[in-house]
Amino acid sequence: MRRRSEPHTFEQRLEAQRLRLEDELSRLPDGGPRDAVLARLEQLQSAAEMHDFLMVREAAVASR
């Protein structure tokens, strides 16, 4: 029987994507493709911040 891998959390997936994009960014020259990767990194940062905000709010609601 095939063994399934452990599920990854949202935070782990964001971190893996961030590391992949930073590696890609280090190899790109200035220009459009580099700007696109920088924009994607900013989106990932925003997603992480929103997730953290929502988890704090969820914990506060759960503790009532």
N, CA, C and O atoms as a GROMACS GRO file, in nm:
protein
  256
    1MET      N    1   0.084  -0.118   0.000
    1MET     CA    2   0.000   0.000   0.000
    1MET      C    3   0.089   0.124   0.000
    1MET      O    4   0.190   0.130   0.069
    2ARG      N    5   0.049   0.222  -0.078
    2ARG     CA    6   0.127   0.344  -0.090
    2ARG      C    7   0.110   0.431   0.033
    2ARG      O    8  -0.001   0.451   0.082
    3ARG      N    9   0.219   0.483   0.082
    3ARG     CA   10   0.215   0.568   0.200
    3ARG      C   11   0.200   0.713   0.159
    3ARG      O   12   0.272   0.761   0.072
    4ARG      N   13   0.107   0.781   0.218
    4ARG     CA   14   0.085   0.922   0.188
    4ARG      C   15   0.183   1.008   0.268
    4ARG      O   16   0.219   0.976   0.381
    5SER      N   17   0.224   1.117   0.206
    5SER     CA   18   0.313   1.209   0.276
    5SER      C   19   0.231   1.290   0.377
    5SER      O   20   0.109   1.299   0.368
    6GLU      N   21   0.301   1.347   0.471
    6GLU     CA   22   0.236   1.431   0.571
    6GLU      C   23   0.181   1.555   0.504
    6GLU      O   24   0.247   1.613   0.418
    7PRO      N   25   0.062   1.597   0.542
    7PRO     CA   26   0.009   1.721   0.484
    7PRO      C   27   0.090   1.841   0.532
    7PRO      O   28   0.138   1.844   0.646
    8HIS      N   29   0.104   1.937   0.446
    8HIS     CA   30   0.178   2.058   0.481
    8HIS      C   31   0.080   2.166   0.522
    8HIS      O   32  -0.029   2.179   0.466
    9THR      N   33   0.120   2.243   0.622
    9THR     CA   34   0.036   2.353   0.666
    9THR      C   35   0.045   2.467   0.567
    9THR      O   36   0.135   2.472   0.483
   10PHE      N   37  -0.048   2.558   0.578
   10PHE     CA   38  -0.048   2.676   0.492
   10PHE      C   39   0.082   2.753   0.510
   10PHE      O   40   0.141   2.800   0.413
   11GLU      N   41   0.127   2.766   0.635
   11GLU     CA   42   0.250   2.838   0.663
   11GLU      C   43   0.371   2.770   0.597
   11GLU      O   44   0.459   2.837   0.543
   12GLN      N   45   0.374   2.637   0.602
   12GLN     CA   46   0.485   2.564   0.540
   12GLN      C   47   0.486   2.582   0.389
   12GLN      O   48   0.592   2.597   0.328
   13ARG      N   49   0.369   2.581   0.329
   13ARG     CA   50   0.361   2.601   0.184
   13ARG      C   51   0.404   2.743   0.146
   13ARG      O   52   0.474   2.762   0.046
   14LEU      N   53   0.362   2.842   0.224
   14LEU     CA   54   0.404   2.980   0.198
   14LEU      C   55   0.556   2.993   0.208
   14LEU      O   56   0.619   3.056   0.124
   15GLU      N   57   0.613   2.933   0.311
   15GLU     CA   58   0.758   2.941   0.331
   15GLU      C   59   0.832   2.873   0.217
   15GLU      O   60   0.932   2.927   0.168
   16ALA      N   61   0.786   2.758   0.174
   16ALA     CA   62   0.851   2.688   0.063
   16ALA      C   63   0.844   2.771  -0.065
   16ALA      O   64   0.941   2.780  -0.140
   17GLN      N   65   0.730   2.831  -0.088
   17GLN     CA   66   0.714   2.915  -0.207
   17GLN      C   67   0.805   3.038  -0.198
   17GLN      O   68   0.866   3.078  -0.297
   18ARG      N   69   0.813   3.098  -0.079
   18ARG     CA   70   0.900   3.215  -0.060
   18ARG      C   71   1.045   3.180  -0.088
   18ARG      O   72   1.114   3.254  -0.158
   19LEU      N   73   1.090   3.068  -0.036
   19LEU     CA   74   1.229   3.026  -0.059
   19LEU      C   75   1.256   3.000  -0.207
   19LEU      O   76   1.362   3.035  -0.259
   20ARG      N   77   1.160   2.937  -0.275
   20ARG     CA   78   1.175   2.909  -0.417
   20ARG      C   79   1.185   3.039  -0.498
   20ARG      O   80   1.269   3.052  -0.587
   21LEU      N   81   1.098   3.135  -0.465
   21LEU     CA   82   1.098   3.261  -0.537
   21LEU      C   83   1.224   3.343  -0.508
   21LEU      O   84   1.277   3.409  -0.597
   22GLU      N   85   1.271   3.340  -0.384
   22GLU     CA   86   1.395   3.413  -0.351
   22GLU      C   87   1.514   3.354  -0.426
   22GLU      O   88   1.602   3.427  -0.470
   23ASP      N   89   1.516   3.222  -0.440
   23ASP     CA   90   1.622   3.157  -0.516
   23ASP      C   91   1.614   3.200  -0.663
   23ASP      O   92   1.716   3.232  -0.725
   24GLU      N   93   1.493   3.199  -0.718
   24GLU     CA   94   1.474   3.241  -0.856
   24GLU      C   95   1.515   3.388  -0.874
   24GLU      O   96   1.578   3.424  -0.973
   25LEU      N   97   1.478   3.472  -0.777
   25LEU     CA   98   1.510   3.614  -0.783
   25LEU      C   99   1.661   3.637  -0.787
   25LEU      O  100   1.708   3.727  -0.856
   26SER      N  101   1.735   3.557  -0.712
   26SER     CA  102   1.881   3.576  -0.707
   26SER      C  103   1.948   3.548  -0.841
   26SER      O  104   2.060   3.592  -0.865
   27ARG      N  105   1.880   3.474  -0.930
   27ARG     CA  106   1.938   3.440  -1.059
   27ARG      C  107   1.887   3.527  -1.174
   27ARG      O  108   1.932   3.512  -1.287
   28LEU      N  109   1.794   3.618  -1.146
   28LEU     CA  110   1.736   3.699  -1.252
   28LEU      C  111   1.804   3.836  -1.263
   28LEU      O  112   1.836   3.898  -1.162
   29PRO      N  113   1.825   3.881  -1.385
   29PRO     CA  114   1.878   4.018  -1.404
   29PRO      C  115   1.764   4.118  -1.385
   29PRO      O  116   1.647   4.081  -1.383
   30ASP      N  117   1.800   4.245  -1.372
   30ASP     CA  118   1.698   4.350  -1.362
   30ASP      C  119   1.608   4.346  -1.484
   30ASP      O  120   1.652   4.315  -1.595
   31GLY      N  121   1.481   4.378  -1.461
   31GLY     CA  122   1.388   4.381  -1.574
   31GLY      C  123   1.251   4.327  -1.534
   31GLY      O  124   1.222   4.307  -1.417
   32GLY      N  125   1.170   4.304  -1.634
   32GLY     CA  126   1.033   4.261  -1.615
   32GLY      C  127   1.015   4.132  -1.537
   32GLY      O  128   0.937   4.128  -1.442
   33PRO      N  129   1.086   4.024  -1.575
   33PRO     CA  130   1.069   3.899  -1.500
   33PRO      C  131   1.107   3.912  -1.352
   33PRO      O  132   1.042   3.853  -1.266
   34ARG      N  133   1.211   3.988  -1.325
   34ARG     CA  134   1.253   4.010  -1.185
   34ARG      C  135   1.145   4.087  -1.109
   34ARG      O  136   1.115   4.055  -0.994
   35ASP      N  137   1.088   4.189  -1.174
   35ASP     CA  138   0.982   4.267  -1.111
   35ASP      C  139   0.860   4.180  -1.081
   35ASP      O  140   0.795   4.198  -0.978
   36ALA      N  141   0.830   4.087  -1.171
   36ALA     CA  142   0.716   3.996  -1.149
   36ALA      C  143   0.739   3.907  -1.028
   36ALA      O  144   0.647   3.882  -0.950
   37VAL      N  145   0.862   3.858  -1.012
   37VAL     CA  146   0.894   3.773  -0.896
   37VAL      C  147   0.888   3.856  -0.768
   37VAL      O  148   0.839   3.808  -0.666
   38LEU      N  149   0.937   3.979  -0.772
   38LEU     CA  150   0.928   4.067  -0.655
   38LEU      C  151   0.783   4.092  -0.616
   38LEU      O  152   0.749   4.093  -0.497
   39ALA      N  153   0.697   4.113  -0.715
   39ALA     CA  154   0.554   4.134  -0.687
   39ALA      C  155   0.494   4.010  -0.624
   39ALA      O  156   0.412   4.020  -0.532
   40ARG      N  157   0.533   3.893  -0.671
   40ARG     CA  158   0.482   3.768  -0.614
   40ARG      C  159   0.528   3.752  -0.470
   40ARG      O  160   0.452   3.705  -0.385
   41LEU      N  161   0.652   3.789  -0.442
   41LEU     CA  162   0.702   3.783  -0.304
   41LEU      C  163   0.622   3.876  -0.212
   41LEU      O  164   0.593   3.841  -0.098
   42GLU      N  165   0.587   3.993  -0.262
   42GLU     CA  166   0.506   4.086  -0.183
   42GLU      C  167   0.367   4.027  -0.156
   42GLU      O  168   0.312   4.043  -0.048
   43GLN      N  169   0.312   3.958  -0.256
   43GLN     CA  170   0.182   3.894  -0.238
   43GLN      C  171   0.189   3.784  -0.132
   43GLN      O  172   0.098   3.769  -0.051
   44LEU      N  173   0.297   3.708  -0.134
   44LEU     CA  174   0.314   3.602  -0.034
   44LEU      C  175   0.324   3.662   0.106
   44LEU      O  176   0.268   3.607   0.201
   45GLN      N  177   0.396   3.772   0.119
   45GLN     CA  178   0.409   3.839   0.249
   45GLN      C  179   0.272   3.887   0.297
   45GLN      O  180   0.240   3.872   0.415
   46SER      N  181   0.194   3.943   0.208
   46SER     CA  182   0.059   3.988   0.245
   46SER      C  183  -0.028   3.871   0.287
   46SER      O  184  -0.103   3.880   0.384
   47ALA      N  185  -0.018   3.761   0.215
   47ALA     CA  186  -0.096   3.642   0.249
   47ALA      C  187  -0.057   3.590   0.387
   47ALA      O  188  -0.143   3.550   0.465
   48ALA      N  189   0.071   3.590   0.418
   48ALA     CA  190   0.118   3.545   0.550
   48ALA      C  191   0.066   3.637   0.660
   48ALA      O  192   0.023   3.590   0.766
   49GLU      N  193   0.070   3.766   0.635
   49GLU     CA  194   0.021   3.862   0.735
   49GLU      C  195  -0.129   3.847   0.757
   49GLU      O  196  -0.176   3.851   0.870
   50MET      N  197  -0.206   3.829   0.649
   50MET     CA  198  -0.350   3.810   0.662
   50MET      C  199  -0.381   3.682   0.737
   50MET      O  200  -0.470   3.678   0.822
   51HIS      N  201  -0.308   3.576   0.706
   51HIS     CA  202  -0.329   3.448   0.774
   51HIS      C  203  -0.302   3.463   0.924
   51HIS      O  204  -0.381   3.415   1.006
   52ASP      N  205  -0.193   3.528   0.959
   52ASP     CA  206  -0.162   3.550   1.100
   52ASP      C  207  -0.272   3.630   1.169
   52ASP      O  208  -0.314   3.596   1.280
   53PHE      N  209  -0.319   3.735   1.104
   53PHE     CA  210  -0.425   3.818   1.160
   53PHE      C  211  -0.552   3.736   1.183
   53PHE      O  212  -0.614   3.744   1.289
   54LEU      N  213  -0.589   3.657   1.085
   54LEU     CA  214  -0.710   3.577   1.097
   54LEU      C  215  -0.696   3.468   1.203
   54LEU      O  216  -0.794   3.435   1.271
   55MET      N  217  -0.579   3.411   1.218
   55MET     CA  218  -0.560   3.307   1.319
   55MET      C  219  -0.569   3.366   1.460
   55MET      O  220  -0.620   3.302   1.551
   56VAL      N  221  -0.519   3.488   1.478
   56VAL     CA  222  -0.530   3.554   1.609
   56VAL      C  223  -0.675   3.581   1.640
   56VAL      O  224  -0.721   3.557   1.752
   57ARG      N  225  -0.749   3.630   1.541
   57ARG     CA  226  -0.892   3.657   1.562
   57ARG      C  227  -0.969   3.528   1.589
   57ARG      O  228  -1.058   3.525   1.674
   58GLU      N  229  -0.936   3.421   1.516
   58GLU     CA  230  -1.003   3.294   1.536
   58GLU      C  231  -0.977   3.240   1.677
   58GLU      O  232  -1.066   3.186   1.742
   59ALA      N  233  -0.853   3.256   1.724
   59ALA     CA  234  -0.818   3.210   1.859
   59ALA      C  235  -0.895   3.293   1.964
   59ALA      O  236  -0.940   3.238   2.065
   60ALA      N  237  -0.910   3.422   1.940
   60ALA     CA  238  -0.982   3.507   2.035
   60ALA      C  239  -1.129   3.467   2.041
   60ALA      O  240  -1.188   3.463   2.149
   61VAL      N  241  -1.188   3.438   1.927
   61VAL     CA  242  -1.329   3.397   1.924
   61VAL      C  243  -1.345   3.260   1.990
   61VAL      O  244  -1.443   3.238   2.061
   62ALA      N  245  -1.254   3.172   1.968
   62ALA     CA  246  -1.261   3.037   2.026
   62ALA      C  247  -1.245   3.039   2.177
   62ALA      O  248  -1.297   2.950   2.245
   63SER      N  249  -1.176   3.137   2.231
   63SER     CA  250  -1.151   3.142   2.375
   63SER      C  251  -1.266   3.207   2.452
   63SER      O  252  -1.263   3.209   2.575
   64ARG      N  253  -1.366   3.258   2.383
   64ARG     CA  254  -1.479   3.322   2.452
   64ARG      C  255  -1.565   3.223   2.522
   64ARG      O  256  -1.664   3.261   2.585
   0.00000   0.00000   0.00000
